[in-house]
Amino acid sequence: MLAYAIRRIVTGVIMLIVMSIVTFALFFASPIDPADFSCGKNCSEAQKKETSAALGYDDPFYDQWKDFAVGVVAGRDFPDDPALRETAPQTIAHCPAPCLGYSTERSSTVTDLIKETFPVSLSLAVSAFILWMLGGVLFGVLAALKKGTVIDRGVVGLSLVAYAFPTFFVGLLLYKFVAIQWELVPLPRYTSIADGGVGAWLASLILPAITLAAFFMAAYVRMTRSYVIESFQEDYVRTARAKGLAERTVTFKHALRAALTPIVTMAGLDFAGLLGGAIITESVFNYPGLGKLAVLANSDFDLPTLVGLVLLLATFVILANIVVDLLYAVIDPRVRLG
């Protein structure tokens, strides 16, 4: 098990390095000069050159990526060249490790921007994840146990309807009727635990979490139902029933355990994707998370922030793959031999 875990971690680190190189190449090796946007609309050519030199945009691609990689590990200062710090003091900024760059558009390090917005996206992702996993798996198992009945058709039908509606429609629907017209919950406004306590924090997550969970839950209901029904056809399940085991034991200990493998894969990747920011949901409810930060950075052509967000999301996905592979080894020991 330890050797398997080490192999997966080493592979993940290599993938992350390759991803950083590809991302850096796509953003900074383009013919567009980032200094044109970092310096401002009324920037002269001399100011553009000074800004480009201060931020390292005029360096070769390899040197830019090397400085970025060193900054992630050990931190860096902007500008990197001490001589430039004397002529351009307004660009001085110390970025401790892990440094993901410096945004002149927002006069802040990308790491600080992520620290400010990540708790919002993390709160939404965790709350939605709990809702859709509990509802998706439980209703999926119920539909599988009641295959062909009215309950099965009703659960599958409702899940198809929920899956058909886009998240922005569900979010606006909940916002208009549940919060504004019926006043069942307060108007959604993100409140941190430090500002309002646990109760206010949970209350601020109700509608956004339901919006996200409704979409994912619909997919997990159908997937869980399919895999549980398939597991019921396996010989080991028939053998368990022939031995006289209780139906609950057969369902949850044998059939559901076999069905968990593909469910765990989807759950890990979906959760990692949400950690990178639920762009539509955060925009609908005006929550200052990573998704909204990505929209603003894209509209402002804030390349350092975009690069930092893309690499952060890539890190989440790679870590999720590693965790999923390790869970595979726990669920199915045969995986360790691969």
C-alpha positions in Angstrom: 0.0 0.0 0.0 2.8 2.4 0.9 4.7 1.7 -2.4 1.4 2.3 -4.3 0.8 5.6 -2.6 4.4 6.8 -3.3 4.0 5.9 -7.0 0.8 7.9 -7.2 2.2 10.9 -5.4 5.3 11.0 -7.6 3.2 10.8 -10.7 1.0 13.6 -9.4 4.0 15.9 -8.8 5.3 15.2 -12.3 1.8 16.0 -13.8 1.7 19.2 -11.8 5.1 20.4 -13.1 4.0 19.6 -16.7 0.7 21.3 -16.2 2.5 24.5 -14.9 4.8 24.5 -18.0 1.8 24.1 -20.4 -0.3 26.7 -18.6 2.6 29.2 -18.5 3.2 28.6 -22.2 -0.4 29.1 -23.2 -0.7 32.4 -21.3 2.7 34.1 -21.5 4.0 32.7 -24.8 1.2 34.3 -26.8 1.8 37.3 -29.1 -0.2 39.6 -26.8 2.0 41.6 -24.4 0.6 41.4 -20.9 2.2 44.7 -20.1 -0.4 46.4 -22.4 -3.1 45.5 -19.9 -1.1 45.6 -16.7 0.1 49.2 -17.3 -3.2 50.7 -18.1 -5.0 52.2 -21.1 -3.1 55.5 -21.1 0.3 53.9 -20.7 3.2 55.2 -22.9 5.6 52.9 -24.7 8.3 53.8 -22.1 6.0 52.9 -19.3 5.0 49.7 -21.0 8.6 48.6 -21.3 9.3 49.6 -17.7 6.3 47.6 -16.5 7.2 44.6 -18.7 10.8 44.6 -17.3 9.6 45.0 -13.7 7.2 42.0 -14.0 9.7 39.9 -16.0 7.5 39.8 -19.1 10.4 40.6 -21.4 12.4 37.7 -20.2 12.6 34.4 -22.2 9.8 32.0 -21.5 12.1 29.6 -19.7 13.4 32.3 -17.3 9.8 33.4 -16.6 8.7 29.9 -15.7 11.9 29.3 -13.6 11.2 32.4 -11.6 7.6 31.4 -11.1 8.6 27.9 -10.0 11.2 29.3 -7.5 8.6 31.7 -6.2 6.2 28.8 -5.5 8.8 27.0 -3.5 10.7 29.9 -1.9 8.8 33.1 -2.6 10.0 36.1 -4.6 10.1 39.9 -4.8 8.7 42.1 -7.6 10.6 43.2 -9.5 13.1 40.4 -9.3 16.0 42.5 -10.4 17.4 44.6 -7.5 18.4 47.4 -10.0 14.8 47.8 -11.1 13.5 48.2 -7.6 15.4 51.4 -7.3 13.9 52.9 -10.5 10.4 51.5 -10.1 9.6 51.5 -6.3 5.8 51.5 -7.0 6.0 47.9 -8.2 7.8 46.5 -5.1 6.0 43.7 -3.5 7.2 40.7 -1.4 5.3 37.5 -2.2 6.0 34.7 0.3 5.9 31.1 -0.7 3.8 29.7 -2.3 3.9 32.7 -4.6 1.6 32.5 -7.7 2.5 35.9 -9.1 1.6 39.5 -8.7 -1.5 41.3 -10.1 -0.9 44.9 -11.0 -4.6 45.2 -11.9 -5.5 44.6 -8.2 -2.2 45.7 -6.6 -2.0 42.5 -4.7 -0.2 39.1 -4.9 -2.3 36.3 -6.5 -1.8 34.3 -3.3 -3.5 37.0 -1.2 -6.4 37.2 -3.7 -6.9 33.4 -3.5 -6.7 33.5 0.3 -9.5 36.1 0.4 -11.8 34.2 -2.0 -11.0 30.5 -1.4 -13.0 30.2 1.9 -16.2 31.2 0.0 -15.7 28.5 -2.7 -14.6 25.9 -0.1 -17.8 26.5 1.9 -20.0 26.2 -1.1 -18.2 23.1 -2.4 -18.3 21.3 0.9 -21.9 22.0 1.7 -23.1 21.1 -1.9 -20.9 18.0 -1.8 -22.5 16.7 1.4 -26.0 17.3 0.0 -25.5 15.7 -3.4 -23.7 12.7 -2.1 -26.2 11.9 0.6 -29.2 12.5 -1.6 -27.7 11.0 -4.8 -26.5 7.8 -3.2 -29.5 7.2 -1.0 -32.1 8.0 -3.7 -30.1 6.0 -6.2 -30.1 2.9 -3.9 -33.8 3.4 -3.2 -34.6 3.5 -7.0 -32.5 0.4 -7.5 -34.2 -1.5 -4.7 -37.6 -0.5 -6.1 -36.7 -1.1 -9.7 -39.7 -0.9 -12.1 -42.1 0.5 -9.4 -43.7 3.9 -9.2 -41.0 5.0 -6.7 -38.2 4.1 -9.1 -39.9 6.0 -12.0 -40.7 8.9 -9.8 -37.1 9.3 -8.5 -35.5 8.8 -12.0 -38.0 11.2 -13.5 -37.4 14.0 -11.0 -33.7 13.5 -11.4 -34.0 14.0 -15.1 -36.0 17.1 -14.7 -33.5 18.5 -12.2 -30.6 17.7 -14.5 -32.3 19.4 -17.4 -32.4 22.8 -15.7 -29.2 24.9 -15.8 -27.8 26.0 -12.5 -28.3 29.7 -13.2 -32.1 29.1 -13.7 -32.4 27.1 -10.5 -30.4 29.7 -8.6 -32.5 32.6 -9.9 -35.7 30.6 -9.2 -34.7 30.0 -5.6 -33.5 33.5 -5.2 -36.8 35.1 -6.5 -39.3 32.9 -4.8 -37.7 31.3 -1.7 -35.7 34.3 -0.6 -37.6 37.4 -1.9 -41.2 36.4 -2.5 -41.8 33.8 0.2 -39.1 35.0 2.6 -38.4 31.5 3.8 -34.7 32.3 4.2 -32.8 35.6 4.4 -31.4 37.1 1.2 -28.3 35.2 0.3 -25.2 37.1 1.4 -22.0 35.2 2.3 -21.2 35.5 6.0 -18.0 34.0 7.4 -17.9 32.2 10.7 -15.7 34.9 12.1 -18.2 37.6 11.2 -21.5 36.0 12.0 -20.9 32.7 13.7 -21.7 29.1 12.5 -25.5 29.7 12.3 -25.2 32.8 10.0 -22.5 31.0 8.0 -24.7 28.0 7.4 -27.8 30.2 6.6 -25.8 32.0 4.0 -25.0 28.8 2.2 -28.5 27.2 2.0 -29.6 28.5 -1.4 -26.3 28.3 -3.3 -25.6 24.8 -1.9 -29.0 23.6 -3.0 -28.5 25.1 -6.4 -25.2 23.2 -6.9 -26.4 20.0 -5.2 -29.6 19.8 -7.3 -27.6 19.5 -10.6 -25.0 17.0 -9.3 -27.5 15.0 -7.2 -29.5 14.2 -10.4 -26.5 12.7 -12.1 -25.5 10.7 -9.0 -29.0 9.3 -8.5 -29.0 7.8 -12.0 -25.4 6.6 -11.8 -25.9 5.0 -8.4 -29.1 3.3 -9.5 -27.4 1.9 -12.6 -24.3 0.5 -10.8 -26.3 -1.0 -7.9 -28.6 -2.8 -10.3 -25.6 -4.1 -12.2 -24.0 -5.3 -8.9 -27.2 -7.2 -8.0 -26.6 -9.4 -11.1 -23.1 -10.5 -9.9 -22.5 -14.0 -8.7 -21.2 -13.0 -5.3 -24.4 -11.1 -4.6 -26.5 -14.2 -5.5 -24.2 -16.3 -3.3 -24.6 -13.8 -0.3 -28.4 -14.1 -0.7 -28.3 -17.9 -1.0 -26.4 -17.9 2.4 -29.3 -16.2 4.0 -27.7 -12.8 4.6 -30.1 -9.9 5.4 -31.1 -7.8 2.4 -29.6 -4.8 4.1 -26.2 -6.5 4.4 -26.4 -7.7 0.8 -27.2 -4.2 -0.5 -24.8 -2.0 1.5 -21.9 -4.4 2.2 -21.7 -6.2 -1.1 -23.6 -4.5 -3.9 -23.0 -0.9 -2.9 -19.3 -1.5 -2.2 -18.8 -2.7 -5.7 -20.7 0.2 -7.1 -18.7 2.8 -5.1 -15.7 2.6 -7.4 -17.0 4.7 -10.3 -19.0 6.9 -7.9 -15.8 7.7 -6.0 -14.1 8.7 -9.3 -16.8 11.2 -10.2 -17.2 12.5 -6.7 -13.5 13.3 -6.4 -13.2 15.1 -9.7 -16.5 17.0 -9.3 -15.5 18.2 -5.8 -12.1 19.3 -7.1 -13.7 21.2 -9.9 -16.0 23.0 -7.4 -13.1 23.9 -5.2 -11.8 25.9 -8.2 -14.9 28.0 -8.1 -18.5 27.6 -9.0 -18.5 30.4 -11.6 -22.2 30.5 -12.5 -23.6 30.0 -9.0 -21.2 32.5 -7.4 -22.1 35.1 -10.1 -25.9 34.5 -9.6 -25.7 35.0 -5.8 -22.8 37.6 -6.0 -20.6 35.5 -3.7 -16.9 36.6 -3.7 -15.4 33.2 -4.5 -12.7 31.9 -6.8 -15.3 31.7 -9.6 -16.2 35.3 -9.5 -12.5 36.2 -9.2 -11.8 34.2 -12.4 -14.6 36.1 -14.3 -13.2 39.5 -13.2 -9.6 38.5 -14.0 -10.7 37.3 -17.5 -12.6 40.5 -18.2 -9.6 42.6 -17.1 -7.0 40.3 -18.9 -5.3 39.8 -15.6 -2.9 37.1 -16.7 -1.1 36.5 -13.3 -4.4 35.9 -11.6 -5.7 33.6 -14.4 -2.5 31.6 -14.3 -2.6 31.2 -10.6 -6.3 30.1 -10.7 -5.7 27.6 -13.5 -2.7 26.1 -11.6 -4.7 26.0 -8.4 -7.6 24.1 -10.1 -5.1 21.8 -11.7 -3.6 21.1 -8.3 -7.0 20.3 -6.9 -7.8 17.9 -9.7 -4.4 16.1 -9.4 -4.8 15.8 -5.7 -8.3 14.5 -6.1 -7.0 11.8 -8.5 -4.4 10.8 -6.0 -7.0 10.5 -3.2 -9.4 8.6 -5.5 -6.6 6.1 -6.4 -5.8 5.6 -2.7 -9.5 5.0 -2.0 -9.6 2.5 -4.8 -6.9 0.6 -3.1 -9.0 0.5 0.1 -12.3 -0.4 -1.7 -10.7 -2.9 -4.0 -7.3 -4.3 -2.9 -6.6 -5.7 -6.4 -5.8 -2.1 -7.5 -2.7 -2.1 -5.4 -1.2 -4.7 -7.7 -1.6 -2.5 -10.8 
